[in-house]
């Protein structure tokens, strides 16, 4: 993120990120000299908890606290290379919380404002659109979302799959059955009693709609849960 100092050529090698920091600092200094509000600079870190934030962002966590008290401070990019961390520079990070990500330490929460974005059912239904399987898929979402949530990305994948299957002459029910097997059931896993209940409810929906592929898999997963108190797709 911060570039590096090369001891061979005795030069600091910038990154886009370090250039951005310098631009924010230059704008702040210019605005302060001209006595007007500086243009805000926003740095967005997408899925920032794929690595431990308190490791790669450690320098910023320290100086941000100083900036909060004093209004501005400097951050060292490399030995002998510093840049102002101005108050017009804002950091925004998006995070997902699952088995592939890292939880935040308290020091992160202490220095940030957290906004939780939840899935709205009406928005999801509107996004799904007037497709033949709208009510069925929403019924499945109602049944599973507390233990196996899915949202816009999964819906995009399902809609694309069903549309392409139609081109090949595959009925939408068969295509949806395959997608429930391939995209939804792998999300159901764990020892939570709600997983067992969700599988039971899914099996009833699959029976009514004759989704034979996903029905067979869900029944097998349910049997595993009853026997071992735990289940997964594989």
C-alpha positions in Angstrom: 0.0 0.0 0.0 2.6 2.5 1.0 5.4 1.8 -1.5 8.9 1.2 -0.3 12.4 2.7 -0.1 14.9 1.0 -2.4 18.4 1.0 -0.7 20.0 0.3 -4.0 18.9 3.4 -5.9 18.3 5.4 -2.7 14.9 6.3 -3.9 11.3 5.9 -2.6 9.1 4.0 -5.0 5.5 5.3 -4.9 2.2 3.4 -5.3 -1.2 4.8 -6.5 -2.1 4.9 -2.8 0.9 6.9 -1.7 0.3 9.4 -4.6 -3.3 9.7 -3.4 -2.1 10.6 0.1 0.2 13.3 -1.3 -2.6 14.7 -3.4 -4.9 14.9 -0.4 -2.2 16.6 1.6 -1.4 19.1 -1.2 -5.1 20.0 -1.5 -5.4 20.6 2.2 -2.3 22.8 2.4 -3.5 24.8 -0.6 -7.0 25.2 0.8 -5.6 26.3 4.2 -3.4 28.9 2.5 -6.3 30.2 0.5 -8.6 30.0 3.5 -11.3 27.8 2.1 -12.6 24.3 2.8 -10.5 21.6 1.2 -11.9 19.1 -1.3 -12.5 15.8 0.6 -10.5 12.8 -0.5 -12.1 9.3 0.0 -10.1 6.1 0.0 -12.3 3.0 -0.3 -10.9 -0.3 0.8 -13.1 -3.1 -0.5 -13.4 -6.3 1.6 -10.7 -4.9 3.8 -10.9 -7.8 6.4 -9.6 -10.5 4.0 -6.4 -9.7 5.8 -6.0 -8.5 9.3 -6.6 -4.8 9.3 -4.5 -4.2 12.4 -1.5 -5.6 10.6 -1.5 -3.9 7.2 -3.2 -0.7 8.5 -1.2 -0.4 11.7 0.6 2.8 10.8 -2.7 4.5 10.0 -4.4 3.3 13.2 -1.8 5.1 15.3 -1.6 8.4 13.4 -5.4 8.6 12.9 -5.7 8.8 16.7 -3.2 11.6 16.8 -5.0 13.3 13.9 -8.3 13.1 15.8 -6.7 15.0 18.7 -4.6 17.5 16.8 -6.4 17.9 13.5 -3.5 16.9 11.3 -0.4 14.7 11.6 2.3 13.1 9.5 2.7 9.4 8.5 6.0 7.9 7.6 6.0 6.1 4.3 9.6 5.0 4.5 12.7 6.1 6.4 13.1 9.8 5.7 9.9 9.9 3.7 6.8 11.4 5.4 3.5 12.8 4.2 0.8 14.8 5.9 -2.3 12.9 6.9 -4.8 15.7 6.6 -8.3 16.0 8.0 -9.8 16.1 4.4 -8.7 12.5 3.9 -11.3 9.9 4.8 -11.0 6.1 4.9 -14.0 3.9 4.0 -13.9 0.1 4.2 -16.4 -2.6 3.2 -16.3 -5.9 5.0 -18.1 -9.3 4.8 -18.2 -11.6 7.8 -17.8 -15.3 7.0 -15.3 -18.1 7.4 -12.9 -16.5 4.9 -12.5 -13.2 6.7 -11.0 -11.9 9.9 -12.8 -10.3 12.8 -11.9 -6.7 13.9 -9.9 -6.1 17.1 -11.4 -3.5 19.4 -8.8 -1.0 18.3 -10.5 -0.9 14.9 -13.9 -0.2 16.3 -12.5 2.5 18.6 -11.3 4.4 15.6 -14.2 3.9 13.2 -17.9 4.3 12.8 -19.6 1.1 11.8 -22.6 0.9 9.6 -24.3 -2.4 9.1 -26.1 -2.9 5.8 -28.9 -5.5 6.0 -30.8 -7.1 3.1 -34.3 -5.8 2.6 -36.8 -8.4 1.4 -38.8 -6.0 -0.7 -35.6 -4.7 -2.5 -34.6 -8.3 -3.2 -38.0 -9.2 -4.6 -38.0 -6.1 -6.8 -34.5 -6.9 -8.0 -35.5 -10.4 -8.9 -38.3 -9.1 -11.1 -41.3 -10.6 -12.6 -39.9 -14.1 -13.4 -41.9 -17.3 -13.2 -40.0 -18.4 -10.1 -40.2 -15.2 -8.1 -42.5 -16.4 -5.4 -40.7 -19.8 -5.1 -37.3 -18.2 -4.7 -38.6 -15.7 -2.2 -40.2 -18.5 -0.2 -36.8 -20.2 -0.1 -35.2 -17.0 0.9 -37.7 -16.6 3.8 -36.9 -20.1 4.9 -33.1 -20.0 4.7 -31.9 -16.4 5.1 -31.2 -16.5 8.8 -28.8 -19.4 8.5 -27.8 -19.4 4.8 -28.2 -15.9 3.5 -28.1 -15.1 -0.2 -28.7 -11.8 -2.0 -28.2 -9.9 -5.2 -25.1 -11.7 -6.5 -26.7 -15.1 -6.1 -29.9 -13.9 -7.7 -27.9 -12.6 -10.7 -26.2 -16.0 -11.1 -29.5 -17.8 -10.9 -31.3 -15.5 -13.4 -28.5 -15.8 -15.9 -28.4 -19.6 -15.5 -32.2 -20.0 -16.0 -32.2 -17.6 -19.0 -29.3 -19.5 -20.7 -31.0 -22.8 -20.0 -34.2 -21.6 -21.6 -32.2 -20.9 -24.8 -31.2 -24.6 -24.8 -34.8 -25.6 -24.3 -34.4 -26.5 -20.6 -37.6 -25.7 -18.6 -37.1 -23.1 -15.9 -38.1 -25.5 -13.2 -35.3 -27.9 -14.1 -32.8 -25.0 -14.3 -34.0 -23.6 -11.0 -33.7 -27.0 -9.4 -30.1 -27.2 -10.6 -29.4 -23.8 -9.2 -30.8 -24.6 -5.8 -28.5 -27.6 -5.8 -25.5 -25.7 -7.0 -25.9 -22.2 -5.4 -28.2 -22.4 -2.4 -27.7 -25.8 -0.6 -23.9 -25.4 -0.3 -24.6 -22.4 2.0 -26.4 -24.7 4.5 -23.8 -26.0 7.0 -23.1 -26.2 10.7 -24.4 -27.5 14.0 -27.0 -24.8 14.7 -30.5 -26.3 15.3 -31.8 -23.8 12.8 -29.9 -25.4 10.0 -31.8 -28.6 10.6 -35.1 -26.8 10.7 -34.2 -24.9 7.5 -33.4 -28.1 5.7 -36.7 -29.6 6.8 -38.6 -26.6 5.4 -36.6 -26.6 2.2 -37.4 -30.3 1.7 -41.1 -29.5 1.9 -40.7 -26.7 -0.7 -38.7 -29.0 -3.0 -41.3 -31.8 -2.7 -44.2 -29.5 -3.6 -42.4 -28.1 -6.6 -40.8 -31.4 -7.7 -37.3 -30.2 -7.4 -35.9 -33.7 -7.4 -32.2 -32.9 -7.6 -32.1 -30.5 -4.7 -34.7 -32.6 -2.8 -32.4 -35.6 -2.9 -29.4 -33.6 -1.7 -31.3 -31.8 1.0 -32.7 -35.0 2.3 -29.2 -36.5 2.5 -27.9 -33.4 4.4 -30.9 -33.5 6.7 -30.2 -37.2 7.5 -26.6 -36.3 8.3 -27.7 -33.5 10.6 -30.0 -35.9 12.5 -27.3 -38.5 12.8 -24.3 -36.3 13.7 -25.8 -33.0 14.8 -23.9 -31.3 12.0 -24.2 -31.1 8.3 -22.5 -29.7 5.2 -22.9 -29.9 1.4 -19.9 -32.2 1.0 
